[in-house]
Amino acid sequence: MDLCKFPEFEDIRPEHRDIFKRYFSLYGKKSCNFLFANIFSWKDILKFRVSSLDGNLIIAGSQDGRAFFYEPVGDKNTAESVKAVFRHFRDVPGGIYVKGASAGFVKNIIGGDKSFSVAENRDDFEYIYLTEELIALKGNKYHSKKNLYNQFKKNNNYRYIELEQAIAKQCVNFIDKWCEERECGLDPRQAKENCAAKKMLENLDYLELRGAVFEVNGTLSGLTIGEELSPDTFVVHVEKAAGAVKGLYQAINREFLEKEASGYKYVNREEDDGFPGLRKAKMSYYPVELLKKHDVYFSG
């Protein structure tokens, strides 16, 4: 199938999967934004639409009432494509901006062009780790994590169960309960993240995702979902655990990577979205890189 041509846009549909995957694999983006599973799971929340311009894939959406688009995925006249999108949306209330632009995009496409302004977005940085470190948990810096993991194994009877579509409904119920206990309805960001997680579960096979469920003392108490981002990087999209089970988060993190990601050099655990607790937790695993992302505005 062919995508519509800019300035027309179309809604994200299941049949777009192979088109997206082809573009993403050829262009080799490092960001988790450029995975079809993320686009598809967030499509209703962020109102994603797609178009084709000068051989580039243009993905546009809206967040908090503000229109945005991702850096074009392609290799033809990318700078002109960016300006064309900005000019098309110049009369939209609040305008439009490039969300999550990479450092390479800022350097090579924006360059010294004074018609653009660029701002780092710390809440959008992605956390990159060495997979072997998160599996081994060696040394003083991981001492507390290893302790919690060992306590969990000592104090609980648990089963690691490979996530399959057949048990996904139970996991949807678990996420609803997890969200209710944490009063997600009071924080729209958390509620949206949980909706996206449920969309992944409901479409697990179609999206070709991998996952695991942790049954602790006979009760479904945790789950995680991920996939390959690139030949050397695995990405973890979802990780949730019952807070009352001490050490469960550490167990999920370590055992899922050991079973599903040991062949990858890096693991990308996505962004923290500005949640202080989540930022503290992600930093406590000592990322080897914070993948910087930027918001880009145009005044030309």
N, C-alpha and C positions, 0 to 999 in steps of 0.2 A: 504494500500500500504506500501511497505518497502522502506526505504531510501537506497541509494547506500552506499557501504562500503568504508571507508577510505583506500587508498589515493584518490579514485575517489570522485569527487564532482559533484553535479547537480544544475542546475538553480532553483531558487525559483518558484514554480508553485501554482496556486490556490488550487490544491488538497492537498497541504502540510498543509493547515490551521489546520486541526484537529490534525495532528501529532505534530505540533508546540505547539498548545494549551495544548495538553496532557503533553508534556515535561515541559512546563512553569508552569502549574498549580501544578504539582507534586513537582517541585523543589523550588517553592516559592521565586523566585527572586524579589527584591525590585525595580530594575531598569526598566525604561521604554524601555530599549533596548530589553527586553525580552517580547515583545508583538508582535504578528503576524502582526498587522496593521502597526507597524513601519517597520518591516522587509520587508513586501510586498510593502509598499509605497516608500521605499528607495532602493528597490532591483536593479533597473536599474541605479540609481545614484551612489550607492556604490558597484555595481557589486556583490551583495550577492550570495553566493552559499552555499550548505549544504551537509553534509556527516554524517555518523554514525561511531563511533569508540568506542569500548569497552562499548557499551550501552550508550554512550554519544552523544548528538547532537552537532555537530561542525558547526558553522556558520562563514564563512570566507568572506572577502570582500576586497575592495581597496579604499583608500582615498588619494587624492593628489599624486597618483602614488606609494603609499606605501601599501603593502599587510598587512592585519591585520586579526585577528579572535577574537571572543568573548570567554570569559571563557566557557569551556564546560558545557553543561546543562545535568547533570546526576549524578550518585553517585558511579560509578565503576572505580577504578584506575584513578581518574581524573588527578593526577600529572603525571602519565605515559602518559596519553593521550595528555597532554599539551606538554610534551617533544617530543612526536612522531610527532606532528604537526610542531613544530619548526624545527625538523631535516629534515622533508620532504621538507620544504620550504627554507632550508639553502642556496641553490644555486640561489634562486630568487633574482634578482637585488634589493638591499636594504634590503633583508631579510624580516622577518615578525615579528609582535609583537602582544601581547594581548592588545586590546583596551577596555577601560571602565571597567577594572577589579575592583571588589568590595573589600572593606577592608577585608571581610571574606575570600575571595579567596586568597588575599595576605598573610594573617595570616596563614590560614589552609593548603593551597596548596603549596605556595611558601616557607613560613616559613623562615628558616635560610639558605636555599640552595643558596650558593654563585655563582652558575652558572646562577642565575637570577639577573637582576637589575630592580628596580621599581621606577617610577616617578609619583607623583601626577599630574593630569591634571585638573587644576582649570576650564578651559573652558568647561570641560565635567561634572562638578558637577551638580547634579539635585537638584532642589529647592522643599522642602517639607514644607507644611503649615498645620495648623489646619483649617479644613474646616469651623468650626463654626465662627472662627475669620474673615475669608474672607467674610462670609455672613453678620455677625452682624456689622462689621466695627466700633466697640466700642472703646472708649478711645481716648486719645490725639494722640497716634501714628497713628491712622487711620483717624484723623480729616480732613485732606486735601482730602483723598479719599472719605469720606462721603459727604463732601461739593461738590465735583465735581459731584458725583452721584446725589445729590439732585438738583443741577443746571441743569443737563441733563434732569431730569424728569420734572422740572418746565418749561424749555424753548423749549421742543420738544414734538411733537406728535409721538409716536413710538409704534411699535408692536413687541412683542416677538413671533417668529414663529418657531415651532419645525422643525428641518431640516429633509427633506425627499428626497429620491432619485429623485423624480419628479422635485424638484426645484434646484437640485445640479448644473445643467448646468448654471443657472444664477450666482451661487456662483463661478463657474470656471471663468466666465467673470469678476466678481467682483475682484477676485484675480489677474487676468491679469492686470486690471486697477490699482489696488492697487500697484502692482509691477512696472508698468510703471511710476506712479507718483513718486515713490521713486527711480527710476533709478536702479532697481535691477540688470540690466545687467552689471553694473559697479562692482558688488560684486558677484563673483561666489557662495559664500556661501549662500547669500540671494536668488539667483536665484534657487539654488538646493532645498532650503527649500520650496519655492513656488511650485516647480514641485511635491514634495512629498505631499504637501497639496492638490494639484489638483488630485493626484492619490487617496487620501483618499475620496475626493468628488465623483469621478467617480466610486468608489467601496464601497460606504457608506453602503449599505445593506449587501453586501457580507462580509465586514469586521466587521459588527455588531457594528457600531459606533453610538454614539449619538451626536446630534448637535443642534444648534439654529442659526437662522438668525434674525438680527435686522433691521427692516424697519423704517427709521426715516424720518418723513415728506414726506412719500410716496416713498422714495428711499431706495433700499437695501444698507445699510451703514456699516454692520458688520456681522461677523459670527464667530462661534467657534465650535470645534469638540473635543470630549473626549470619554473615556470609562473606565470601571472598570479595575484597575491594579491588585488588590487583594481584599479580602473581606473587608478590612478596608481602602483602598486607591483608589481614583479616579484620573485619569490622564487627563490633558488637553493637547492635541496635537497641536491644531491650535487656534489662537485668532487674528483676524484682524479687524481693524476698520478704517473708513474714518477719517483722521487726522483733518479735519475741524470741526468735531462734538465734541465739548468740553464735556468731561465726558463720552463719549461713551465706552471707554475701561473699565472704572470703572463699568459702567452699565452691560456690557457683562460679566465681571468677576463675579460680585456679583449675577446677576439673573440666569445665567446658573448654577452656583453651587447650588443656592437655589432650583432650580427645578430638577436638575439631580444628585446632589451629597450630599444632606443634610444628607443622611444615612451613609456617610463615615466619618471616623474620620480625615483622611488626604486627601490632594490634592497634587499631584505631578505635577509641572508645567515645568518639563523637564529642560534642560540645557540652558545656554545663548550663547554657541558656541563662546565665546570671544567677542561678540558685546558689547561695553561699555554702550551704551544706554539701551540695553536690560538687562544688568547686574544691572544697576542702578534701572530700573523699577522693576525687580524681588526682589531685596533687599529691596525696599521701602514697600513691603508687609510683611516684617518680617518673613522669613522662620524659622521654629522651628528646621530644620535640613538642612544642605547641605550634600547630599549623595555623599560622596567622591568616585571618580573613578580614576583609575591608568592605566598607560601604562606599560607593562611588557615586558622585553627583555631577551633573552637567549643566553648564550655564550658557552653552553656545547657541 
